[in-house]
């Protein structure tokens, strides 16, 4: 628990936001999921026609993917491959850090753990306003490195894409190892993976970012299937002291604000001069962006951007822990101190040489991260999400008498006589003379 030692000053404060649940959204998504589960592929195809204005093939053929790959410029292919290799290498390092275990707790009592990949994963790749090549890499690559046998991907169809999904996304999905790709977005795309429509294996877990309808569909399906997290709008916080360059800080804030009008960004600093200069520069930089990025960034900055002035670096760290941002970028002296001190973030970017965009696109760490303060209790997408850590045990006659007696004693104290008798019968059958 973070205990704030004093109240900071707000140089710029976000507009008040309602915390009420969006009951209308939940009701709409629940209704459509029920229709999709009952009606299956026919309903999904109807929704694709009505919502995406898409009349093409839902299941993208290998021949169509071949043609799409041929149209991707070689320079872009090389860049995607370079980034994908970083992501795969980091995911493999995570996987290599995990081990199956066997330990003899007492003579004759052996317990262990296994790491078993889920059998089918569904990856949502956003494709509305932006074509998210990076999301394809982050989700499919990580699932494949974890050892998932069947990985499906869906992405919203676009009218300018010959195969329905942009060529570069199809190239990326093939490079990363997706087993099947659907030109299907929104709730119907999520449902196709969850329910096993269009020849997909029903997903054990659904991962990947999306709009509010995608996020709500995943939330409502959670329990029947696993999900990476309940995601809200992306958010980013910069911790900066007097050593920081206000131009760099302002661009880092605006660069993340372009995600959308509902994407909060924060500057937390102990430098009044830096705070004032960033407040001046940020709207100017937002206005330099092309549309629709300009309007999105300006709306996010004007409505949700905050600048918080603190007394010292400890108070800055307390504010960061309180907010628990998805992305946390430190542009301050003594980076080792910050790395050791900070406790609540999705991903940490240390030093002005780094930037959140590196992690978003190509550095290797995963960009599917907890939002809306969820970094207080969870991390982002990793190979861990696709692996089940399960346990096992074996008992021989050296451990059985004491283990059975203790189990029966505790069970009877709890009032669970049936449990006690399952221990008793083993004493009678397997250790009668002890």
N, C-alpha and C positions, 0 to 999 in steps of 0.2 A: 504494500500500500504506500502510495506517495503522499507524504505530508508536506504541504507547502509552508514555507517559513514566513512568507510575506506576500502581500498582494502586488502584482506587477502593474505597470502602467500600460494602457492600450493606446498606442499612437494611432492605430486604425483598428476598428472593431467590425466584425461581421454583423450583418443584419440578423435579426431574430429569426430562428427557424422553428417551424412546428415540429414537435416530437410525436404527434398523433400518428398512429398506424394508418396506412392508406387502405382502408377497408374496401374501397371500390376496386383497387388494383388486385387485391387478394381474391375478391369475389370473381372478377373477370378471368383471372388466370386459372382459378380452380374450376370454373365452368368449362373453359376451353380444354383443360387437361382431361376432364371427365369425358368430353365429346371425343377427344382423340383416342382415349383408351377404349371407348366403346366402338367407335367407328373405324379406327385403325388407319390404314394407308389412304383410303378414300377421303377421309376427313382431312388428313394432312395435305393431300393434293389440292383439295378445295381451298384450304387456308392459304396454300402457296399461291394459287391463282388470285384469291381475293385480297390477301394482305401484301404479297410481294409482287403481284402482277407478273407472275412467272408461269409460263406455259411449257417450259422445256422439260428435259429428263431430270428426275430427282436424283437418281443414282448416276453418278458420273462414271462413264466407262473408262477402261484403261486406255482405249484408243483416243478418247477425248483428252485424257491427261497427257498422253504422249504428245498430242498436237499442241496442247497448252505449254508444255515444257519447251517445245521447239521454238515457240514464239518469245520466250523470255530472253532478254539480252544477256550475253555471256557475262558482262561485268556485274549485273545484278545477281546472276547465279553464283558467281565467285564470292560476292559479298555475303549472300545468304549462307553459303557453305561455310565461310569463315566464322560467322556468328554461330551457326548451328554446331560447329565443332566445339566452340567454347562452352556452349550450353550442355552438350553431351559429355564433355570432359568433367565439368563441374558436377553434373548429375552422377557420373560414374564414381567420382571421388566420394560423394555422399553415400552411394551404394556400398562402396568398399569399406566405409567406416562402420557399417552394420554387420553384425556377426551372429550366426546361430550359436547357441550356448548349451552346454551340458554340464551339470554339477552334481556331485554326490553330497547331498545336504547332511545326511547321516549314513552310517554304514547300511547299505541296502535300500536307501531312499534316494532315487536319482530323478532329477527334474531338468527340464530344458526348454528352450524356445526355438521355434522355427520361423523363418521369414518367407511367407508365401505370397506371391503376387496375386492380385485379383485377376479374374479370367477375362474380363472385358471392361474397357474404359471408353467413355464417350467424351470427346473434346469439342467444345464450342469455340469456333473461331469467328470473332466479330467481322462484319464486312459491310456495315452501313455507310456512315460518313467517311470512315477511313478503312483501308484494306490492311488488316492487321497480320502481316507476315510474321511478326514477332510472336504473336499469340499461338500461331501454328507451331512454331519451334518450341516454345516453352512447355506446351501441354503434351504434344505427341512425342517429342524427343524424350521427355522425362518419363512418360509411361513406358516407352520401349526400353529405356535403360533399366527401369525397375523390373523388367521381365514380363510385362503384360502381353499375353498371346494375341489378343484381338483388340485393336485400337481403331475406333471409328471417329470420324470428324464430320461435323456439319458446319456450313457457312451460308449466310443469306445470299440468295442469288441477286445478281446485278444485271441490268439490261445491256450494259456495254461489254459483258464478258461472254465470249463465244460458247463456253461450256457452262455458263451460269455463274460460276465462281471465278474470280480473277485468275489469270494465268500464273502470276507469281505465287499466289497462295497454293494453287494446285502443285506447282513445282516444289514448293516448300514441304507440303504434306507428303509428297512422294519421297523426297529426300529424307524426311524424318521417320518414315516407315508406316504411315497410316495405312490400314488394311482396306478401308472403304471410305468413300467421301460422298456426301450428299449435298446437293444444292438446296438447302432447306434452312430457314432461319427462324428466330423467335421461339415461341412456345412450341410450335410444331416440330422444330428441329430438336429441341430438348426432349420432347415426347418420343420422337422416333428412336432416339438412342436409349431412353429409359425403357420403352416398351418393346424394343426389338423389331421395329418396322423396317420395311424395304430390305429384308434379308440381313439386317444387322443382328449380331448377338446382343441380347438385352444387357445393358451396361450395369456393372456392379458399382461404378462410380462415375459421376459427371463432373467435369472440370472445365475451367475456362471462363473468362469474363464475358459480359454481355450487358444489354440494357436492362431497365427495371423489370421488364416482363420475363426476360431470361433468368434474372436473379430470383424473382419470385417463384417461377416454375421450379427451379432447383430447390428452393427452400421448401416448397410444398411437397416435393418428392422425397425430401430427406427422411430417412428411416426405411423407406422401401429400397432406396439406393443410397450410396454414400455420395457426398459432395466435397469439393475442396474447401468451401467456406461460403457463408452468406455474405455476398459482396455488395457494398454500396458504391457510390461515386468515388473515383480515385482521389487521393489527397496527398499533400506533400508539405514538409516543414523544413525550413532552413535555420540552423543555429549558426549565428555569425557574430564575431567580435570585431574590434576596431581594425584588425588586420585584413578583413575581407574587402573585396572590391565591390562597391555598390552596383556597378553595371552587371557584374557576373551574378550577384545575388538576385537582382531584379529580373534578369533573363531566366534564371533558374525557376523563379516563381511563376513567371508568365508562361514559360515553356510547359509547365505542368497544368496551368490554368486553361490552356487551350483544349484540354480534354472535353470540357463542357461547362455550361453555366452553373452546374451543381457541384463543381470540384473545388473544395476549399484548399487554400494555401496559407501558410503561416510563416512569418519571419519572427524569430525570437532572438533578441540581441541585448547586450549590455552597453551598446554604443548609441547615444542619442543622434550623433551626426550621421551614422550609417542608417538608422531608422528613418530619419527625415529625407535623406537622399533616395533611398529605395522607394519611399512613398511617392516621391516626385517622379522617379523614372518609370516605375511599373506601368502606369497607364499609358505613358508615351510609347513604351515598347509594345504593349498590347496593340496599340493603334497601327504599328508598323506591319503587323501580320496580315496576310491575305485573308479574304473571307472564305469559308465561314469561321476560320480560326480566330479572326479578330473579334467578332461578336461574342464568341464563346469565352475567350480569355478575358475580355473586358467585363462581361457579365459576372464571371467567377471572381475576378479581382474586386469589382465594385461591391458585389453582394456578400462574398464569403471570405475575401482576403483579410487577414489580420496581421498587425505588427505589434508585438508585445515587447515592451522595454523592461528589462530586469536589472537588479542591483549587481549581480555577479554571475559567474558561470554555474555555480551550484543552483541558483534560482532558475537559470536557463534550463538546466538539466531537469529540474523538477517540473517545469512547464512542459518539456518534451515528453516526460513520463506520463504526465496528466493527459495530454492530447493523444499519445500513442499513435503516431501517424503511420500511414502505409509506407511512405518514403521519408527517411530522415537524413538530411545532408548537413554535415558539419564543415563550416568554413571558419575555422578558429585555430588559435595556437594550441599546441600540446595535444595532438590527436590521440595519443595513447591514453591520456586521461579520459577523454570523451569516450573512447571505445570501451574502457573498463567501467565507466560510470553509467552510461545509458542503459536502460532496461526494457523499454517498450517501443518497438518499431517493427515494421515488416521487413525492411531492408535498410542497411546503413551505408552511407556514402561518405567516405572520410577524405577531406581535403578539397580545395578548390579545383584541383586537377580532375577530380571525378565529377560526374553529374548524373542525375537520375536517368536521363535519356540513355546513358551507357548501359545501365541495368535493364532498362525497358527493352533495349534492342539487341545488344550484342556482347556484353561483357562476360556473360556466362551464368550469373545468378538468376534465379527465376523471377519473372515480373508479375506472376499471379500471387497477390499479397493481401493480407488482411486490411480492411478499411474500417472507417467509422469507429475507431478506437478498439477494434478487436485485437490489435497487436498486444493488448494487455494480457491476453490469455492464449494466443495461438500464433504460429508462424505461417509462412506462405507455402505455396505448392512446392513439393519436393518428391523424391523417390519414396519417401516415407508414406506419403498419401496413398500410394498404389500397392503398398506392402502390408500384409496382415502379420503382426507379431503374435504368434500363437504359442501356447505352452503345452508341455506334455509331462507325464510322470510314469515311473515304474517303481514297484515295491517288491522286495523279496523277503524271505522269512527272518532275516536279521532285523529289519526295520518294522515288520508288521505288528508284533505284539504291542510295542509302545505306541505306535501310530494309531492302532485301532483303539486302544484304551483311552488315549487322549481325545480322540475324535468322539467316542461314545460319551465320555464325561462332559465335554463341552456341549454336545448335542442335547443331552438330558437336562443340563442346566438351562438351555435355551427353550426347552419344552418340545424338542423335535425328536420324538421317540423313533420315528421311522429311520431317520439318519443314524441314530445310535444303533439300531438293529442291523443296518447294513455293515457297520463296523464289527458288531458282535459275531455275526455269522462268519466273518472272515477269520476271526480268532478260532472259532470252532472248526472251520474247514481246513485252514492252512497252517494253524499253529496250535494244535490241540494240546500239546504237551508242555507248552511254555507258560 
